[in-house]
Amino acid sequence: MNAPAAESTRPVGVFVGLATLDVIHRVSAAPAPNQKITSSAQFVAAGGPAANAAVTFAALGGTAVLVTALGDDPVAALVKADLTAFGVRVIDAAEGSTRSVPVSAVTVIESTGDRSVVSADAVNSDAEPPADLESVVAGADVVLVDGHHPLIACAAAEHAAARVTTLVVDAGRWKPVMSELIPHVTDMVCSADFRAPGTSDTTTTAAALVASGVRTVVTTHGGEPVEWWSDGSSGSVDVEPVAVVDTLGAGDAFHGAYAYYSTQSGSLAERIDRSAHVAALRCSVIGPREWLREISADTLHYPRTRKRQR
Protein backbone atom coordinates (compact mmCIF):
# COMPACT_ATOMS: atom_id res chain seq x y z
CA MET A 1 0.00 0.00 0.00
CA ASN A 2 1.23 3.52 -0.70
CA ALA A 3 3.07 5.39 2.05
CA PRO A 4 0.72 7.75 3.85
CA ALA A 5 0.93 11.40 2.88
CA ALA A 6 1.50 14.08 5.47
CA GLU A 7 -1.75 14.77 7.26
CA SER A 8 -1.85 18.40 6.12
CA THR A 9 -1.57 17.45 2.44
CA ARG A 10 -4.16 14.69 2.40
CA PRO A 11 -7.48 15.52 0.75
CA VAL A 12 -10.46 15.15 3.07
CA GLY A 13 -13.49 13.21 1.89
CA VAL A 14 -16.77 13.05 3.79
CA PHE A 15 -18.92 10.04 2.91
CA VAL A 16 -22.55 9.99 3.97
CA GLY A 17 -24.67 6.87 3.84
CA LEU A 18 -24.94 3.17 4.43
CA ALA A 19 -22.67 0.95 6.50
CA THR A 20 -23.46 -2.75 6.78
CA LEU A 21 -21.85 -5.94 7.99
CA ASP A 22 -21.13 -8.14 4.97
CA VAL A 23 -20.91 -11.91 5.38
CA ILE A 24 -19.40 -13.18 2.15
CA HIS A 25 -19.09 -16.71 0.76
CA ARG A 26 -17.30 -17.83 -2.40
CA VAL A 27 -19.15 -20.69 -4.04
CA SER A 28 -18.93 -22.72 -7.22
CA ALA A 29 -22.62 -22.11 -7.98
CA ALA A 30 -25.57 -20.44 -6.33
CA PRO A 31 -27.52 -22.83 -4.08
CA ALA A 32 -30.78 -24.28 -5.33
CA PRO A 33 -33.92 -24.06 -3.15
CA ASN A 34 -33.51 -26.11 0.04
CA GLN A 35 -29.91 -26.93 -0.86
CA LYS A 36 -26.96 -26.59 1.50
CA ILE A 37 -23.54 -26.01 0.00
CA THR A 38 -20.03 -25.48 1.35
CA SER A 39 -18.15 -22.34 0.44
CA SER A 40 -14.51 -22.35 -0.61
CA ALA A 41 -13.79 -19.16 1.34
CA GLN A 42 -15.61 -16.75 3.64
CA PHE A 43 -15.03 -13.16 4.70
CA VAL A 44 -16.66 -10.77 7.15
CA ALA A 45 -16.18 -7.03 6.60
CA ALA A 46 -17.95 -3.71 6.74
CA GLY A 47 -19.85 -2.95 3.56
CA GLY A 48 -22.27 -0.49 2.05
CA PRO A 49 -21.73 2.01 -0.78
CA ALA A 50 -20.57 4.98 1.29
CA ALA A 51 -18.49 2.82 3.64
CA ASN A 52 -16.66 1.01 0.84
CA ALA A 53 -16.05 4.29 -1.00
CA ALA A 54 -14.56 5.75 2.18
CA VAL A 55 -12.23 2.75 2.57
CA THR A 56 -11.03 3.22 -1.02
CA PHE A 57 -10.50 6.96 -0.51
CA ALA A 58 -8.42 6.27 2.59
CA ALA A 59 -6.37 3.58 0.83
CA LEU A 60 -5.49 6.02 -1.95
CA GLY A 61 -4.08 8.43 0.62
CA GLY A 62 -7.01 10.59 1.63
CA THR A 63 -8.49 11.35 5.03
CA ALA A 64 -11.88 9.62 4.99
CA VAL A 65 -14.80 10.41 7.29
CA LEU A 66 -17.96 8.28 7.17
CA VAL A 67 -21.18 9.74 8.52
CA THR A 68 -23.71 6.96 9.06
CA ALA A 69 -26.16 5.64 11.67
CA LEU A 70 -25.27 2.39 13.45
CA GLY A 71 -26.05 2.79 17.14
CA ASP A 72 -24.86 0.75 20.10
CA ASP A 73 -24.96 -2.88 19.08
CA PRO A 74 -22.42 -5.73 18.86
CA VAL A 75 -22.84 -5.82 15.08
CA ALA A 76 -22.28 -2.06 14.91
CA ALA A 77 -19.09 -2.50 16.91
CA LEU A 78 -17.78 -4.98 14.32
CA VAL A 79 -18.55 -2.56 11.48
CA LYS A 80 -16.85 0.35 13.23
CA ALA A 81 -13.79 -1.72 14.13
CA ASP A 82 -13.25 -2.84 10.53
CA LEU A 83 -13.65 0.67 9.13
CA THR A 84 -11.32 2.13 11.74
CA ALA A 85 -8.72 -0.52 10.93
CA PHE A 86 -8.73 0.65 7.32
CA GLY A 87 -8.32 4.32 8.10
CA VAL A 88 -11.91 5.56 8.14
CA ARG A 89 -13.14 7.85 10.92
CA VAL A 90 -16.75 6.93 11.72
CA ILE A 91 -19.26 9.53 12.91
CA ASP A 92 -22.27 7.61 14.19
CA ALA A 93 -25.43 9.72 14.15
CA ALA A 94 -27.23 7.02 16.15
CA GLU A 95 -24.67 6.70 18.91
CA GLY A 96 -26.36 6.15 22.27
CA SER A 97 -29.36 4.41 20.74
CA THR A 98 -30.08 0.89 19.55
CA ARG A 99 -31.25 0.11 16.04
CA SER A 100 -31.09 -2.79 13.63
CA VAL A 101 -27.77 -2.79 11.79
CA PRO A 102 -28.09 -4.02 8.18
CA VAL A 103 -26.38 -7.37 7.58
CA SER A 104 -25.70 -8.41 3.98
CA ALA A 105 -25.60 -12.05 2.89
CA VAL A 106 -23.28 -12.16 -0.12
CA THR A 107 -22.34 -14.95 -2.50
CA VAL A 108 -19.58 -14.63 -5.08
CA ILE A 109 -19.41 -17.16 -7.90
CA GLU A 110 -15.85 -18.47 -8.26
CA SER A 111 -15.85 -18.88 -12.04
CA THR A 112 -17.10 -15.39 -12.91
CA GLY A 113 -16.65 -13.20 -9.84
CA ASP A 114 -20.31 -12.21 -10.04
CA ARG A 115 -21.89 -11.37 -6.70
CA SER A 116 -25.41 -11.63 -5.32
CA VAL A 117 -26.47 -9.64 -2.27
CA VAL A 118 -29.42 -9.90 0.09
CA SER A 119 -29.52 -7.06 2.58
CA ALA A 120 -31.55 -4.55 4.47
CA ASP A 121 -30.74 -0.92 3.70
CA ALA A 122 -31.33 2.57 5.06
CA VAL A 123 -33.36 4.21 2.29
CA ASN A 124 -36.19 4.88 4.74
CA SER A 125 -33.99 5.61 7.76
CA ASP A 126 -35.19 8.30 10.15
CA ALA A 127 -31.72 9.00 11.55
CA GLU A 128 -31.17 12.71 12.17
CA PRO A 129 -27.97 14.50 11.14
CA PRO A 130 -25.28 14.65 13.84
CA ALA A 131 -24.94 18.01 15.56
CA ASP A 132 -21.47 18.67 14.11
CA LEU A 133 -22.32 17.77 10.49
CA GLU A 134 -21.92 21.34 9.21
CA SER A 135 -18.41 21.65 10.63
CA VAL A 136 -17.50 18.17 9.34
CA VAL A 137 -18.58 19.13 5.81
CA ALA A 138 -16.81 22.48 6.15
CA GLY A 139 -13.51 20.61 6.41
CA ALA A 140 -14.12 18.49 3.31
CA ASP A 141 -12.56 18.76 -0.13
CA VAL A 142 -15.26 16.45 -1.51
CA VAL A 143 -18.53 15.02 -0.18
CA LEU A 144 -20.16 11.80 -1.39
CA VAL A 145 -23.69 10.67 -0.55
CA ASP A 146 -25.31 7.37 -1.52
CA GLY A 147 -28.98 8.19 -0.80
CA HIS A 148 -29.25 6.14 2.38
CA HIS A 149 -30.12 7.87 5.67
CA PRO A 150 -31.92 10.56 3.62
CA LEU A 151 -32.18 13.21 6.35
CA ILE A 152 -28.43 13.14 6.82
CA ALA A 153 -27.82 13.02 3.06
CA CYS A 154 -29.96 16.11 2.42
CA ALA A 155 -28.32 18.07 5.23
CA ALA A 156 -24.84 17.17 3.98
CA ALA A 157 -25.78 18.13 0.42
CA GLU A 158 -27.06 21.53 1.55
CA HIS A 159 -23.91 22.20 3.57
CA ALA A 160 -21.71 21.17 0.62
CA ALA A 161 -23.64 23.39 -1.79
CA ALA A 162 -23.40 26.34 0.58
CA ARG A 163 -19.60 26.01 0.53
CA VAL A 164 -19.41 25.18 -3.21
CA THR A 165 -17.80 21.85 -2.33
CA THR A 166 -17.78 19.05 -4.89
CA LEU A 167 -20.78 16.83 -4.16
CA VAL A 168 -20.73 13.36 -5.68
CA VAL A 169 -23.83 11.18 -5.66
CA ASP A 170 -23.44 7.40 -5.88
CA ALA A 171 -26.45 6.64 -8.07
CA GLY A 172 -26.74 2.88 -8.10
CA ARG A 173 -30.52 3.00 -8.29
CA TRP A 174 -33.15 5.70 -8.05
CA LYS A 175 -34.08 6.44 -4.45
CA PRO A 176 -36.84 8.80 -3.29
CA VAL A 177 -34.31 11.25 -1.84
CA MET A 178 -32.61 11.74 -5.21
CA SER A 179 -35.04 14.47 -6.24
CA GLU A 180 -33.98 16.46 -3.17
CA LEU A 181 -30.27 15.86 -3.74
CA ILE A 182 -30.09 16.68 -7.45
CA PRO A 183 -30.39 20.49 -7.05
CA HIS A 184 -27.14 20.42 -5.05
CA VAL A 185 -25.17 17.80 -7.00
CA THR A 186 -22.04 18.60 -8.98
CA ASP A 187 -21.19 15.03 -10.07
CA MET A 188 -23.63 12.16 -10.49
CA VAL A 189 -21.87 8.81 -10.87
CA CYS A 190 -24.45 6.31 -12.10
CA SER A 191 -24.62 2.59 -12.70
CA ALA A 192 -25.86 1.38 -16.07
CA ASP A 193 -29.12 0.37 -14.36
CA PHE A 194 -29.81 3.82 -12.90
CA ARG A 195 -32.85 5.55 -14.40
CA ALA A 196 -34.25 8.95 -13.61
CA PRO A 197 -38.08 8.96 -13.58
CA GLY A 198 -39.52 9.10 -17.08
CA THR A 199 -36.31 7.99 -18.82
CA SER A 200 -35.62 4.77 -20.68
CA ASP A 201 -31.84 4.41 -20.98
CA THR A 202 -28.53 5.86 -19.85
CA THR A 203 -28.53 8.62 -22.48
CA THR A 204 -31.98 9.97 -21.63
CA THR A 205 -31.18 9.67 -17.93
CA ALA A 206 -28.00 11.71 -18.39
CA ALA A 207 -29.90 14.31 -20.42
CA ALA A 208 -32.53 14.62 -17.69
CA LEU A 209 -29.89 15.03 -14.99
CA VAL A 210 -27.98 17.65 -16.97
CA ALA A 211 -31.24 19.51 -17.65
CA SER A 212 -31.84 19.49 -13.87
CA GLY A 213 -28.56 21.30 -13.32
CA VAL A 214 -26.10 18.45 -12.65
CA ARG A 215 -22.74 19.61 -14.00
CA THR A 216 -21.22 16.19 -14.68
CA VAL A 217 -22.84 12.79 -15.23
CA VAL A 218 -20.75 9.63 -15.38
CA THR A 219 -22.21 6.19 -16.14
CA THR A 220 -20.32 2.94 -15.63
CA HIS A 221 -21.02 -0.23 -17.59
CA GLY A 222 -18.98 -2.92 -15.85
CA GLY A 223 -16.16 -3.88 -18.20
CA GLU A 224 -17.50 -1.71 -21.03
CA PRO A 225 -16.45 1.93 -21.62
CA VAL A 226 -17.51 4.53 -19.06
CA GLU A 227 -19.71 7.26 -20.54
CA TRP A 228 -19.61 10.90 -19.44
CA TRP A 229 -21.45 14.15 -20.05
CA SER A 230 -20.06 17.46 -18.77
CA ASP A 231 -20.21 21.16 -19.67
CA GLY A 232 -21.87 20.53 -23.03
CA SER A 233 -19.46 17.77 -24.08
CA SER A 234 -19.66 14.00 -23.87
CA GLY A 235 -17.41 11.05 -24.42
CA SER A 236 -16.31 7.68 -23.16
CA VAL A 237 -13.27 6.14 -21.51
CA ASP A 238 -12.22 2.56 -22.12
CA VAL A 239 -11.90 0.12 -19.24
CA GLU A 240 -8.82 -2.07 -19.10
CA PRO A 241 -9.50 -5.80 -19.35
CA VAL A 242 -8.70 -7.87 -16.26
CA ALA A 243 -9.27 -11.43 -15.13
CA VAL A 244 -12.35 -10.89 -12.97
CA VAL A 245 -12.50 -12.95 -9.78
CA ASP A 246 -14.60 -10.81 -7.41
CA THR A 247 -16.92 -7.92 -8.34
CA LEU A 248 -18.24 -7.21 -4.84
CA GLY A 249 -17.83 -3.50 -4.12
CA ALA A 250 -16.28 -2.70 -7.51
CA GLY A 251 -18.70 0.16 -8.10
CA ASP A 252 -18.06 1.47 -4.60
CA ALA A 253 -14.32 1.38 -5.30
CA PHE A 254 -14.91 3.40 -8.47
CA HIS A 255 -16.91 5.99 -6.50
CA GLY A 256 -14.31 6.26 -3.76
CA ALA A 257 -11.53 6.68 -6.32
CA TYR A 258 -13.61 9.20 -8.28
CA ALA A 259 -14.05 11.24 -5.11
CA TYR A 260 -10.31 11.06 -4.43
CA TYR A 261 -9.27 12.03 -7.95
CA SER A 262 -11.77 14.91 -7.98
CA THR A 263 -9.44 16.55 -5.45
CA GLN A 264 -6.42 16.12 -7.75
CA SER A 265 -5.38 17.90 -10.93
CA GLY A 266 -6.35 16.41 -14.28
CA SER A 267 -9.23 16.26 -16.71
CA LEU A 268 -12.53 14.48 -16.18
CA ALA A 269 -11.43 11.73 -18.57
CA GLU A 270 -8.24 11.22 -16.54
CA ARG A 271 -10.28 11.07 -13.33
CA ILE A 272 -12.55 8.43 -14.84
CA ASP A 273 -9.63 6.45 -16.23
CA ARG A 274 -7.85 6.33 -12.89
CA SER A 275 -11.06 5.42 -11.08
CA ALA A 276 -11.74 2.62 -13.56
CA HIS A 277 -8.20 1.35 -12.96
CA VAL A 278 -8.91 1.16 -9.22
CA ALA A 279 -12.21 -0.66 -9.84
CA ALA A 280 -10.47 -3.10 -12.19
CA LEU A 281 -7.87 -3.78 -9.51
CA ARG A 282 -10.69 -4.50 -7.07
CA CYS A 283 -12.20 -7.05 -9.48
CA SER A 284 -8.88 -8.84 -9.95
CA VAL A 285 -8.33 -9.81 -6.28
CA ILE A 286 -10.40 -12.18 -4.13
CA GLY A 287 -11.85 -10.78 -0.91
CA PRO A 288 -13.27 -7.45 0.29
CA ARG A 289 -10.03 -6.04 1.70
CA GLU A 290 -7.13 -8.02 0.24
CA TRP A 291 -7.05 -5.89 -2.92
CA LEU A 292 -6.16 -2.80 -0.90
CA ARG A 293 -2.66 -4.21 -0.42
CA GLU A 294 -2.14 -3.83 -4.17
CA ILE A 295 -2.73 -0.07 -4.16
CA SER A 296 0.60 1.69 -4.61
CA ALA A 297 2.11 4.88 -5.95
CA ASP A 298 1.62 3.76 -9.55
CA THR A 299 -2.13 3.56 -8.85
CA LEU A 300 -2.12 7.18 -7.73
CA HIS A 301 -0.24 8.33 -10.83
CA TYR A 302 -1.66 5.84 -13.34
CA PRO A 303 -0.91 7.61 -16.65
CA ARG A 304 -2.97 5.83 -19.30
CA THR A 305 -5.95 7.79 -20.60
CA ARG A 306 -7.87 6.55 -23.61
CA LYS A 307 -10.75 8.87 -24.45
CA ARG A 308 -13.26 8.72 -27.27
CA GLN A 309 -14.73 12.17 -27.88
CA ARG A 310 -18.04 12.64 -29.61
KALIN-V32871 format. One record per residue. SS is DSSP state (~ for helix, > for strand, _ for the rest). PSI is psi in degrees with one decimal (999 if undefined). D_CENTER is the distance of its C-alpha to the mean C-alpha in Angstrom with 2 decimals. Layout:
ss:SS psi:PSI d_center:D_CENTER
ss:SS psi:PSI d_center:D_CENTER
This chain:
ss:_ psi:149.4 d_center:19.71
ss:_ psi:149.7 d_center:20.38
ss:_ psi:138.4 d_center:22.73
ss:_ psi:140.0 d_center:21.27
ss:_ psi:161.9 d_center:22.07
ss:_ psi:142.0 d_center:24.40
ss:~ psi:-38.8 d_center:22.84
ss:~ psi:-20.3 d_center:24.20
ss:~ psi:-4.3 d_center:22.65
ss:_ psi:134.3 d_center:19.06
ss:_ psi:148.6 d_center:16.67
ss:> psi:125.7 d_center:15.31
ss:> psi:130.4 d_center:11.80
ss:> psi:124.4 d_center:11.61
ss:> psi:125.8 d_center:8.57
ss:> psi:120.5 d_center:10.00
ss:_ psi:-144.5 d_center:9.55
ss:_ psi:136.1 d_center:9.83
ss:_ psi:132.1 d_center:10.98
ss:> psi:172.4 d_center:13.04
ss:> psi:119.2 d_center:15.44
ss:> psi:127.8 d_center:14.99
ss:> psi:113.0 d_center:18.37
ss:> psi:133.4 d_center:18.18
ss:> psi:133.3 d_center:21.27
ss:> psi:129.9 d_center:22.07
ss:> psi:158.5 d_center:24.86
ss:_ psi:-28.6 d_center:27.16
ss:_ psi:154.4 d_center:26.92
ss:_ psi:141.7 d_center:25.64
ss:_ psi:144.9 d_center:28.31
ss:_ psi:165.9 d_center:30.85
ss:_ psi:133.3 d_center:31.93
ss:_ psi:11.4 d_center:33.74
ss:_ psi:142.7 d_center:33.04
ss:_ psi:133.4 d_center:32.12
ss:_ psi:162.0 d_center:30.69
ss:_ psi:130.3 d_center:30.02
ss:_ psi:156.7 d_center:26.77
ss:_ psi:-19.1 d_center:27.02
ss:> psi:153.3 d_center:24.34
ss:> psi:151.0 d_center:22.29
ss:> psi:149.3 d_center:19.48
ss:> psi:125.2 d_center:18.38
ss:> psi:161.3 d_center:15.22
ss:> psi:144.8 d_center:12.82
ss:> psi:-166.3 d_center:9.94
ss:_ psi:146.1 d_center:7.83
ss:~ psi:-52.5 d_center:4.32
ss:~ psi:-40.0 d_center:4.95
ss:~ psi:-47.2 d_center:7.11
ss:~ psi:-37.7 d_center:5.71
ss:~ psi:-39.6 d_center:3.74
ss:~ psi:-41.5 d_center:7.23
ss:~ psi:-43.3 d_center:9.07
ss:~ psi:-44.9 d_center:8.33
ss:~ psi:-44.6 d_center:9.36
ss:~ psi:-40.2 d_center:12.29
ss:~ psi:-31.0 d_center:13.28
ss:_ psi:-10.5 d_center:13.68
ss:_ psi:6.2 d_center:15.99
ss:_ psi:168.2 d_center:14.46
ss:> psi:114.1 d_center:15.21
ss:> psi:131.3 d_center:12.22
ss:> psi:125.0 d_center:13.01
ss:> psi:123.6 d_center:11.33
ss:> psi:116.5 d_center:13.28
ss:> psi:-169.9 d_center:13.56
ss:_ psi:108.6 d_center:16.70
ss:_ psi:-44.4 d_center:18.00
ss:_ psi:-175.2 d_center:21.70
ss:_ psi:104.4 d_center:24.39
ss:_ psi:146.0 d_center:24.24
ss:~ psi:-37.2 d_center:24.54
ss:~ psi:-42.2 d_center:21.29
ss:~ psi:-38.1 d_center:19.54
ss:~ psi:-38.5 d_center:21.31
ss:~ psi:-43.7 d_center:19.91
ss:~ psi:-48.4 d_center:16.26
ss:~ psi:-40.8 d_center:17.13
ss:~ psi:-42.3 d_center:19.13
ss:~ psi:-45.2 d_center:16.55
ss:~ psi:-42.0 d_center:13.99
ss:~ psi:-39.6 d_center:17.02
ss:~ psi:-26.4 d_center:18.17
ss:_ psi:26.1 d_center:15.18
ss:_ psi:15.7 d_center:15.62
ss:> psi:126.4 d_center:13.54
ss:> psi:126.8 d_center:15.83
ss:> psi:124.1 d_center:15.46
ss:> psi:113.4 d_center:17.10
ss:> psi:106.9 d_center:18.16
ss:_ psi:-14.4 d_center:19.45
ss:_ psi:13.4 d_center:21.35
ss:_ psi:135.9 d_center:23.09
ss:_ psi:-2.9 d_center:26.71
ss:_ psi:172.1 d_center:26.21
ss:_ psi:129.0 d_center:25.64
ss:_ psi:166.8 d_center:23.28
ss:_ psi:122.1 d_center:21.96
ss:_ psi:126.7 d_center:18.81
ss:_ psi:132.5 d_center:16.80
ss:> psi:126.6 d_center:17.51
ss:> psi:129.9 d_center:16.02
ss:> psi:115.6 d_center:18.58
ss:> psi:135.1 d_center:17.17
ss:> psi:138.9 d_center:19.41
ss:> psi:126.0 d_center:18.87
ss:> psi:125.1 d_center:21.80
ss:_ psi:-42.2 d_center:23.36
ss:_ psi:-24.8 d_center:24.83
ss:_ psi:-20.7 d_center:21.85
ss:_ psi:0.2 d_center:18.68
ss:_ psi:142.8 d_center:17.74
ss:> psi:151.2 d_center:16.15
ss:> psi:139.0 d_center:17.16
ss:> psi:130.5 d_center:15.73
ss:> psi:123.3 d_center:17.84
ss:_ psi:155.5 d_center:16.48
ss:_ psi:165.4 d_center:17.17
ss:_ psi:-163.6 d_center:14.61
ss:_ psi:30.6 d_center:15.02
ss:_ psi:-35.3 d_center:15.44
ss:_ psi:21.0 d_center:19.03
ss:_ psi:144.6 d_center:18.72
ss:_ psi:15.0 d_center:21.49
ss:_ psi:131.8 d_center:20.18
ss:_ psi:152.9 d_center:21.50
ss:_ psi:144.3 d_center:19.93
ss:_ psi:154.7 d_center:21.09
ss:_ psi:-29.9 d_center:24.17
ss:_ psi:17.7 d_center:22.82
ss:~ psi:-41.7 d_center:19.69
ss:~ psi:-43.7 d_center:21.47
ss:~ psi:-32.6 d_center:22.38
ss:~ psi:-46.8 d_center:18.95
ss:~ psi:-33.7 d_center:17.55
ss:~ psi:-27.6 d_center:20.74
ss:_ psi:4.7 d_center:19.88
ss:_ psi:145.0 d_center:16.52
ss:_ psi:-23.7 d_center:16.27
ss:> psi:146.4 d_center:12.97
ss:> psi:135.3 d_center:11.32
ss:> psi:133.8 d_center:7.98
ss:> psi:147.7 d_center:8.50
ss:_ psi:3.0 d_center:7.33
ss:_ psi:-4.7 d_center:11.08
ss:_ psi:161.2 d_center:11.92
ss:_ psi:65.9 d_center:14.80
ss:~ psi:-34.8 d_center:16.03
ss:~ psi:-40.0 d_center:18.71
ss:~ psi:-41.9 d_center:16.52
ss:~ psi:-46.0 d_center:14.06
ss:~ psi:-41.9 d_center:17.22
ss:~ psi:-43.7 d_center:18.82
ss:~ psi:-41.0 d_center:16.04
ss:~ psi:-41.9 d_center:15.99
ss:~ psi:-41.7 d_center:19.77
ss:~ psi:-41.3 d_center:19.94
ss:~ psi:-43.2 d_center:17.68
ss:~ psi:-38.2 d_center:19.85
ss:~ psi:-28.4 d_center:22.95
ss:_ psi:6.7 d_center:22.21
ss:_ psi:42.9 d_center:21.03
ss:_ psi:139.8 d_center:17.76
ss:> psi:125.9 d_center:15.03
ss:> psi:112.6 d_center:12.83
ss:> psi:132.4 d_center:9.66
ss:> psi:124.7 d_center:8.85
ss:> psi:104.3 d_center:6.08
ss:> psi:75.8 d_center:9.19
ss:_ psi:-39.2 d_center:9.20
ss:_ psi:157.4 d_center:12.62
ss:_ psi:129.8 d_center:15.02
ss:_ psi:151.9 d_center:15.32
ss:_ psi:-33.9 d_center:18.46
ss:_ psi:-13.6 d_center:16.96
ss:~ psi:-39.6 d_center:15.71
ss:~ psi:-27.6 d_center:19.31
ss:~ psi:-26.5 d_center:19.41
ss:~ psi:-36.5 d_center:16.27
ss:~ psi:-39.7 d_center:17.25
ss:~ psi:-18.5 d_center:20.27
ss:~ psi:-9.3 d_center:18.28
ss:_ psi:140.0 d_center:15.43
ss:_ psi:-41.6 d_center:15.81
ss:> psi:124.8 d_center:12.99
ss:> psi:114.3 d_center:11.71
ss:> psi:109.4 d_center:9.32
ss:> psi:149.9 d_center:10.57
ss:_ psi:164.8 d_center:11.05
ss:_ psi:-20.6 d_center:14.75
ss:_ psi:-9.4 d_center:15.45
ss:_ psi:132.7 d_center:14.46
ss:_ psi:126.3 d_center:17.80
ss:_ psi:151.1 d_center:19.03
ss:_ psi:135.1 d_center:22.20
ss:_ psi:5.5 d_center:25.21
ss:_ psi:162.4 d_center:23.56
ss:_ psi:-15.1 d_center:24.05
ss:_ psi:-178.2 d_center:21.84
ss:~ psi:-34.3 d_center:19.16
ss:~ psi:-46.1 d_center:21.86
ss:~ psi:-31.5 d_center:23.19
ss:~ psi:-47.0 d_center:19.81
ss:~ psi:-42.7 d_center:19.12
ss:~ psi:-40.4 d_center:22.68
ss:~ psi:-39.6 d_center:22.35
ss:~ psi:-43.4 d_center:19.33
ss:~ psi:-41.9 d_center:21.20
ss:~ psi:-25.6 d_center:24.32
ss:_ psi:-2.2 d_center:22.62
ss:_ psi:0.9 d_center:22.04
ss:_ psi:125.6 d_center:18.50
ss:_ psi:-43.7 d_center:19.16
ss:> psi:131.0 d_center:16.70
ss:> psi:129.2 d_center:15.21
ss:> psi:132.7 d_center:13.35
ss:> psi:123.1 d_center:13.37
ss:> psi:151.9 d_center:12.43
ss:> psi:46.6 d_center:15.07
ss:_ psi:-123.7 d_center:14.39
ss:_ psi:-1.8 d_center:17.14
ss:> psi:165.8 d_center:18.71
ss:> psi:145.3 d_center:18.60
ss:> psi:128.1 d_center:15.80
ss:> psi:151.1 d_center:17.51
ss:> psi:151.4 d_center:17.48
ss:> psi:127.3 d_center:19.64
ss:> psi:131.3 d_center:20.41
ss:_ psi:41.9 d_center:23.62
ss:_ psi:-3.7 d_center:25.78
ss:> psi:164.8 d_center:24.83
ss:> psi:163.0 d_center:22.79
ss:> psi:-168.6 d_center:22.25
ss:> psi:155.8 d_center:20.32
ss:> psi:126.9 d_center:19.16
ss:_ psi:153.3 d_center:20.04
ss:_ psi:129.2 d_center:17.88
ss:_ psi:139.9 d_center:19.77
ss:_ psi:138.3 d_center:21.11
ss:_ psi:160.8 d_center:20.43
ss:_ psi:108.7 d_center:21.83
ss:_ psi:124.4 d_center:19.06
ss:_ psi:-14.2 d_center:19.40
ss:_ psi:109.5 d_center:16.12
ss:_ psi:0.0 d_center:13.24
ss:_ psi:123.5 d_center:11.49
ss:_ psi:9.8 d_center:7.78
ss:~ psi:-42.4 d_center:8.47
ss:~ psi:-38.9 d_center:6.23
ss:~ psi:-39.6 d_center:3.11
ss:~ psi:-40.9 d_center:5.77
ss:~ psi:-45.7 d_center:6.60
ss:~ psi:-42.3 d_center:4.20
ss:~ psi:-41.3 d_center:5.14
ss:~ psi:-39.8 d_center:8.41
ss:~ psi:-43.3 d_center:8.87
ss:~ psi:-44.4 d_center:8.81
ss:~ psi:-50.0 d_center:11.14
ss:~ psi:-14.4 d_center:13.33
ss:_ psi:-16.7 d_center:13.75
ss:_ psi:-2.1 d_center:15.78
ss:_ psi:165.3 d_center:17.90
ss:_ psi:159.2 d_center:20.77
ss:_ psi:162.1 d_center:20.73
ss:_ psi:169.1 d_center:20.51
ss:~ psi:-43.0 d_center:17.70
ss:~ psi:-38.8 d_center:18.62
ss:~ psi:-39.1 d_center:18.43
ss:~ psi:-45.3 d_center:14.95
ss:~ psi:-44.5 d_center:13.85
ss:~ psi:-45.4 d_center:16.10
ss:~ psi:-38.3 d_center:14.83
ss:~ psi:-40.1 d_center:11.15
ss:~ psi:-34.8 d_center:12.63
ss:~ psi:-41.7 d_center:14.73
ss:~ psi:-43.6 d_center:12.04
ss:~ psi:-37.6 d_center:10.55
ss:~ psi:-40.5 d_center:14.26
ss:~ psi:-43.6 d_center:14.98
ss:~ psi:-43.6 d_center:12.55
ss:~ psi:-17.8 d_center:14.47
ss:_ psi:-0.5 d_center:17.74
ss:_ psi:135.0 d_center:17.81
ss:_ psi:134.6 d_center:18.47
ss:_ psi:152.1 d_center:16.72
ss:_ psi:-18.8 d_center:13.43
ss:_ psi:-21.3 d_center:14.46
ss:~ psi:-33.0 d_center:17.36
ss:~ psi:-24.1 d_center:15.60
ss:~ psi:-25.1 d_center:14.78
ss:~ psi:-18.0 d_center:18.56
ss:~ psi:-10.9 d_center:18.65
ss:_ psi:129.2 d_center:16.81
ss:_ psi:-176.0 d_center:19.77
ss:~ psi:-33.9 d_center:21.26
ss:~ psi:-22.1 d_center:21.52
ss:~ psi:-41.4 d_center:17.74
ss:~ psi:-32.2 d_center:17.68
ss:_ psi:28.7 d_center:20.61
ss:_ psi:117.6 d_center:20.08
ss:_ psi:-21.7 d_center:22.71
ss:_ psi:128.2 d_center:22.67
ss:_ psi:114.9 d_center:21.93
ss:_ psi:114.6 d_center:23.25
ss:> psi:133.9 d_center:23.16
ss:> psi:112.8 d_center:25.04
ss:> psi:146.9 d_center:26.17
ss:_ psi:999 d_center:27.63
